[in-house]
Amino acid sequence: MQGLLQICATRQLQHLFDAPRHLHFSELPPVFMLEDSFRQTQADKATGDDPLPSELFHRAASPLANMYHDLLIQEFVGSQNRYI
């Protein structure tokens, strides 16, 4: 488990410097765009490395998009304060 944690932390640090330093609020996707993307997932296909089944995103697109959008806004606000 420690080895996996170290690998993940190292990978994140390596990609941290590729991230843009400044974002504009208009660059964040609107809720309806997230919902459409979630709804387009195929229920029987893997959507990523996380343990959440793609069927969850397909069937609960609206509530998940709203929650994820809130998370994006929080991250956006936090990232703007980090680089000041």
Backbone as JSON Lines, residues from 0, in Angstrom:
{"i":0,"aa":"M","n":[0.83,-1.2,0.0],"ca":[0.0,0.0,0.0],"c":[0.87,1.26,0.0]}
{"i":1,"aa":"Q","n":[1.94,1.27,0.79],"ca":[2.84,2.44,0.82],"c":[3.46,2.68,-0.54]}
{"i":2,"aa":"G","n":[3.83,1.61,-1.24],"ca":[4.43,1.74,-2.56],"c":[3.46,2.38,-3.55]}
{"i":3,"aa":"L","n":[2.2,1.96,-3.49],"ca":[1.18,2.53,-4.37],"c":[0.96,4.01,-4.05]}
{"i":4,"aa":"L","n":[0.92,4.34,-2.78],"ca":[0.75,5.73,-2.36],"c":[1.91,6.59,-2.87]}
{"i":5,"aa":"Q","n":[3.12,6.09,-2.75],"ca":[4.29,6.83,-3.22],"c":[4.27,7.03,-4.73]}
{"i":6,"aa":"I","n":[3.87,5.99,-5.46],"ca":[3.78,6.09,-6.93],"c":[2.75,7.15,-7.33]}
{"i":7,"aa":"C","n":[1.59,7.14,-6.69],"ca":[0.54,8.11,-7.0],"c":[0.98,9.53,-6.66]}
{"i":8,"aa":"A","n":[1.59,9.71,-5.5],"ca":[2.05,11.04,-5.09],"c":[3.11,11.57,-6.04]}
{"i":9,"aa":"T","n":[4.02,10.71,-6.45],"ca":[5.07,11.13,-7.39],"c":[4.47,11.51,-8.74]}
{"i":10,"aa":"R","n":[3.53,10.72,-9.23],"ca":[2.89,11.02,-10.51],"c":[2.14,12.34,-10.46]}
{"i":11,"aa":"Q","n":[1.45,12.6,-9.36],"ca":[0.72,13.86,-9.23],"c":[1.67,15.05,-9.18]}
{"i":12,"aa":"L","n":[2.78,14.9,-8.47],"ca":[3.75,16.0,-8.41],"c":[4.36,16.28,-9.78]}
{"i":13,"aa":"Q","n":[4.6,15.23,-10.55],"ca":[5.18,15.42,-11.87],"c":[4.23,16.18,-12.8]}
{"i":14,"aa":"H","n":[2.95,15.94,-12.66],"ca":[1.96,16.58,-13.52],"c":[1.48,17.91,-12.97]}
{"i":15,"aa":"L","n":[1.83,18.23,-11.75],"ca":[1.4,19.47,-11.13],"c":[1.9,20.68,-11.9]}
{"i":16,"aa":"F","n":[3.12,20.6,-12.39],"ca":[3.71,21.75,-13.07],"c":[3.21,21.91,-14.5]}
{"i":17,"aa":"D","n":[2.49,20.91,-15.01],"ca":[1.87,21.03,-16.33],"c":[0.54,21.78,-16.26]}
{"i":18,"aa":"A","n":[0.01,21.91,-15.06],"ca":[-1.29,22.56,-14.89],"c":[-1.17,24.05,-15.17]}
{"i":19,"aa":"P","n":[-2.22,24.62,-15.74],"ca":[-2.19,26.07,-16.0],"c":[-2.14,26.84,-14.69]}
{"i":20,"aa":"R","n":[-1.42,27.94,-14.7],"ca":[-1.28,28.77,-13.49],"c":[-2.49,29.69,-13.28]}
{"i":21,"aa":"H","n":[-3.16,30.03,-14.37],"ca":[-4.31,30.92,-14.27],"c":[-5.47,30.36,-15.08]}
{"i":22,"aa":"L","n":[-6.63,30.43,-14.5],"ca":[-7.84,30.01,-15.19],"c":[-8.84,31.15,-15.13]}
{"i":23,"aa":"H","n":[-9.68,31.21,-16.11],"ca":[-10.8,32.14,-16.09],"c":[-12.05,31.35,-15.75]}
{"i":24,"aa":"F","n":[-12.91,31.97,-14.99],"ca":[-14.14,31.3,-14.59],"c":[-14.91,30.78,-15.81]}
{"i":25,"aa":"S","n":[-14.84,31.49,-16.9],"ca":[-15.56,31.09,-18.12],"c":[-15.0,29.81,-18.72]}
{"i":26,"aa":"E","n":[-13.82,29.38,-18.31],"ca":[-13.23,28.15,-18.82],"c":[-13.78,26.9,-18.14]}
{"i":27,"aa":"L","n":[-14.45,27.08,-17.02],"ca":[-15.04,25.93,-16.33],"c":[-16.28,25.48,-17.09]}
{"i":28,"aa":"P","n":[-16.49,24.17,-17.2],"ca":[-17.68,23.71,-17.93],"c":[-18.95,23.99,-17.13]}
{"i":29,"aa":"P","n":[-20.03,24.36,-17.82],"ca":[-21.3,24.55,-17.12],"c":[-21.88,23.21,-16.67]}
{"i":30,"aa":"V","n":[-22.81,23.26,-15.74],"ca":[-23.4,22.04,-15.18],"c":[-24.01,21.18,-16.29]}
{"i":31,"aa":"F","n":[-24.73,21.8,-17.21],"ca":[-25.4,21.0,-18.25],"c":[-24.39,20.24,-19.12]}
{"i":32,"aa":"M","n":[-23.2,20.79,-19.31],"ca":[-22.19,20.11,-20.1],"c":[-21.65,18.88,-19.35]}
{"i":33,"aa":"L","n":[-21.47,19.02,-18.05],"ca":[-21.05,17.87,-17.24],"c":[-22.13,16.79,-17.25]}
{"i":34,"aa":"E","n":[-23.37,17.23,-17.1],"ca":[-24.48,16.27,-17.1],"c":[-24.55,15.52,-18.44]}
{"i":35,"aa":"D","n":[-24.42,16.23,-19.53],"ca":[-24.42,15.58,-20.84],"c":[-23.28,14.57,-20.96]}
{"i":36,"aa":"S","n":[-22.11,14.94,-20.49],"ca":[-20.96,14.03,-20.55],"c":[-21.2,12.79,-19.71]}
{"i":37,"aa":"F","n":[-21.74,12.98,-18.5],"ca":[-22.03,11.83,-17.64],"c":[-23.08,10.93,-18.29]}
{"i":38,"aa":"R","n":[-24.09,11.54,-18.86],"ca":[-25.18,10.77,-19.46],"c":[-24.7,9.97,-20.68]}
{"i":39,"aa":"Q","n":[-23.67,10.45,-21.35],"ca":[-23.15,9.77,-22.54],"c":[-22.27,8.56,-22.23]}
{"i":40,"aa":"T","n":[-21.92,8.39,-20.95],"ca":[-21.11,7.21,-20.61],"c":[-21.91,5.95,-20.87]}
{"i":41,"aa":"Q","n":[-21.22,4.93,-21.31],"ca":[-21.87,3.65,-21.54],"c":[-21.9,2.88,-20.23]}
{"i":42,"aa":"A","n":[-23.06,2.36,-19.91],"ca":[-23.27,1.72,-18.61],"c":[-22.39,0.49,-18.39]}
{"i":43,"aa":"D","n":[-21.88,-0.1,-19.44],"ca":[-21.09,-1.33,-19.27],"c":[-19.61,-1.12,-19.59]}
{"i":44,"aa":"K","n":[-19.17,0.13,-19.67],"ca":[-17.77,0.43,-20.0],"c":[-17.1,1.14,-18.82]}
{"i":45,"aa":"A","n":[-15.82,0.9,-18.65],"ca":[-15.06,1.55,-17.58],"c":[-14.88,3.03,-17.93]}
{"i":46,"aa":"T","n":[-14.99,3.89,-16.93],"ca":[-14.84,5.34,-17.15],"c":[-13.55,5.89,-16.56]}
{"i":47,"aa":"G","n":[-12.81,5.09,-15.84],"ca":[-11.58,5.6,-15.25],"c":[-10.99,4.62,-14.26]}
{"i":48,"aa":"D","n":[-10.04,5.11,-13.48],"ca":[-9.34,4.26,-12.52],"c":[-10.08,4.13,-11.19]}
{"i":49,"aa":"D","n":[-11.12,4.93,-11.01],"ca":[-11.83,4.87,-9.73],"c":[-12.78,3.67,-9.68]}
{"i":50,"aa":"P","n":[-13.23,3.3,-8.49],"ca":[-14.08,2.12,-8.36],"c":[-15.56,2.38,-8.69]}
{"i":51,"aa":"L","n":[-15.9,3.6,-9.1],"ca":[-17.3,3.91,-9.39],"c":[-17.71,3.33,-10.74]}
{"i":52,"aa":"P","n":[-18.81,2.59,-10.77],"ca":[-19.24,2.0,-12.04],"c":[-19.78,3.08,-12.98]}
{"i":53,"aa":"S","n":[-19.53,2.92,-14.27],"ca":[-19.99,3.91,-15.24],"c":[-21.51,4.01,-15.28]}
{"i":54,"aa":"E","n":[-22.18,2.94,-14.92],"ca":[-23.65,2.97,-14.89],"c":[-24.16,4.04,-13.91]}
{"i":55,"aa":"L","n":[-23.41,4.25,-12.83],"ca":[-23.78,5.28,-11.86],"c":[-23.81,6.65,-12.52]}
{"i":56,"aa":"F","n":[-22.77,6.97,-13.3],"ca":[-22.72,8.26,-13.98],"c":[-23.84,8.37,-15.01]}
{"i":57,"aa":"H","n":[-24.12,7.27,-15.7],"ca":[-25.14,7.27,-16.73],"c":[-26.54,7.5,-16.14]}
{"i":58,"aa":"R","n":[-26.84,6.82,-15.05],"ca":[-28.19,6.87,-14.48],"c":[-28.41,8.05,-13.53]}
{"i":59,"aa":"A","n":[-27.36,8.54,-12.9],"ca":[-27.49,9.64,-11.93],"c":[-26.73,10.87,-12.42]}
{"i":60,"aa":"A","n":[-26.83,11.14,-13.7],"ca":[-26.06,12.22,-14.31],"c":[-26.36,13.59,-13.68]}
{"i":61,"aa":"S","n":[-27.6,13.89,-13.46],"ca":[-27.97,15.22,-12.97],"c":[-27.43,15.51,-11.56]}
{"i":62,"aa":"P","n":[-27.73,14.66,-10.57],"ca":[-27.2,14.97,-9.23],"c":[-25.67,14.92,-9.16]}
{"i":63,"aa":"L","n":[-25.06,13.99,-9.89],"ca":[-23.61,13.91,-9.87],"c":[-22.98,15.13,-10.54]}
{"i":64,"aa":"A","n":[-23.58,15.6,-11.62],"ca":[-23.05,16.78,-12.3],"c":[-23.13,18.0,-11.37]}
{"i":65,"aa":"N","n":[-24.23,18.14,-10.65],"ca":[-24.36,19.26,-9.72],"c":[-23.31,19.19,-8.61]}
{"i":66,"aa":"M","n":[-23.09,18.01,-8.06],"ca":[-22.09,17.87,-6.99],"c":[-20.68,18.11,-7.54]}
{"i":67,"aa":"Y","n":[-20.41,17.55,-8.71],"ca":[-19.07,17.69,-9.28],"c":[-18.8,19.14,-9.68]}
{"i":68,"aa":"H","n":[-19.81,19.82,-10.18],"ca":[-19.65,21.22,-10.55],"c":[-19.31,22.06,-9.32]}
{"i":69,"aa":"D","n":[-19.99,21.79,-8.21],"ca":[-19.66,22.49,-6.95],"c":[-18.2,22.25,-6.57]}
{"i":70,"aa":"L","n":[-17.76,21.02,-6.73],"ca":[-16.36,20.69,-6.43],"c":[-15.4,21.45,-7.35]}
{"i":71,"aa":"L","n":[-15.74,21.55,-8.63],"ca":[-14.91,22.3,-9.56],"c":[-14.81,23.78,-9.15]}
{"i":72,"aa":"I","n":[-15.93,24.35,-8.74],"ca":[-15.94,25.75,-8.31],"c":[-15.04,25.92,-7.08]}
{"i":73,"aa":"Q","n":[-15.15,25.02,-6.13],"ca":[-14.32,25.11,-4.93],"c":[-12.84,24.99,-5.29]}
{"i":74,"aa":"E","n":[-12.51,24.08,-6.18],"ca":[-11.12,23.91,-6.61],"c":[-10.64,25.15,-7.36]}
{"i":75,"aa":"F","n":[-11.5,25.71,-8.19],"ca":[-11.16,26.92,-8.94],"c":[-10.84,28.06,-7.98]}
{"i":76,"aa":"V","n":[-11.69,28.28,-7.01],"ca":[-11.48,29.36,-6.05],"c":[-10.2,29.11,-5.24]}
{"i":77,"aa":"G","n":[-10.0,27.86,-4.81],"ca":[-8.8,27.52,-4.05],"c":[-7.53,27.68,-4.86]}
{"i":78,"aa":"S","n":[-7.58,27.3,-6.15],"ca":[-6.37,27.39,-6.98],"c":[-6.02,28.84,-7.27]}
{"i":79,"aa":"Q","n":[-7.0,29.72,-7.33],"ca":[-6.72,31.13,-7.59],"c":[-6.0,31.75,-6.39]}
{"i":80,"aa":"N","n":[-6.34,31.31,-5.21],"ca":[-5.7,31.82,-4.0],"c":[-4.29,31.26,-3.8]}
{"i":81,"aa":"R","n":[-4.02,30.09,-4.35],"ca":[-2.71,29.45,-4.19],"c":[-1.6,30.21,-4.9]}
{"i":82,"aa":"Y","n":[-1.91,30.8,-6.02],"ca":[-0.88,31.4,-6.84],"c":[-0.76,32.9,-6.68]}
{"i":83,"aa":"I","n":[-1.48,33.44,-5.72],"ca":[-1.41,34.89,-5.5],"c":[-0.25,35.21,-4.58]}
